[in-house]
Amino acid sequence: MIEQLMNYLGSEKFFSLIQAAVLIIVGFFVAGIAARATYKLCLKRFSQHHATLNRRLVYWLVLALFIASALKQLGFNLGVLLGAAGVLSVAIGFASQTSVSNLISGLFLIGERPFQIGDTIQVGNTTGEILSIDLLSIKLRTFDNLFVRIPNESLIKTEVTNLTRFPIRRIDLKIGVAYKEDISQVRQVLFQVAEQNPLSLDEPVPVFQFLSFAESSLDLQFSVWTRKENYRELRTSLLGEIKIAFEQQGIELPFPQRDLNLSKDTVELLQQNRYDKT
């Protein structure tokens, strides 16, 4: 038994196995180093998204070369393996058409670049920050800290809104005031509130619009510009400041109400029913 073990340890087959193991271990280290170097180099010229994809591509390519060398060292015929891999790829492609569609859609998204890692997008009813962009899907983190995976095919087929593509955003506030209020005074108060808020931009200037005569109010829209990172904070603070300013100026914020007019016959009938009950 010991003699057989010693013969195996001294054989060429065992030496080839050691060489293959060393090649794979070295491959992991070299692939990691090459991937990190590629990532740093790509960051200087491309977006973080493209740098991440290139890093992964270089990592797996380098690792695949070392694994192929290890298999050849063990005596495997790479031509036969590549042929079998090609047949297997065709079979898997037919069996997983959805994955292929997501892969092709991912290539289109990479070329089009409608968003990048760190952007906040809205897809249907889902809104969140992009954590990663892969060939099959993207991963989001919603504002309530949920993890969402969206297939690339869905992104190609539906409307995607990038909420942070541009450095500034506009906040549209729908406001209703009572019919008795002076629109000029309301406009002046709104502009004063926006001017006093440090998060509101002076350029572009705020916009005041008279929208419509509603059932119980005069409907207005007041639009203010701010930097994208201050959007939610400014929206919340503006609403509170407008309410305080309206109260100080005596401007009424109406609530839904109805005026009920009764005919003379209806009034007499109600009075008669009241007398009957008493």
PyMOL commands that set and color helices and strands:
alter all, ss='L'
color gray80, all
select helices_A, chain A and resi 2-9+12-43+48-73+78-95+97-112+152-157+183-196+228-249+264-277
alter helices_A, ss='H'
color red, helices_A
select strands_A, chain A and resi 120-123+126-133+137-142+147-151+160-162+168-177+207-213+218-227
alter strands_A, ss='S'
color yellow, strands_A
deselect
rebuild
show_as cartoon
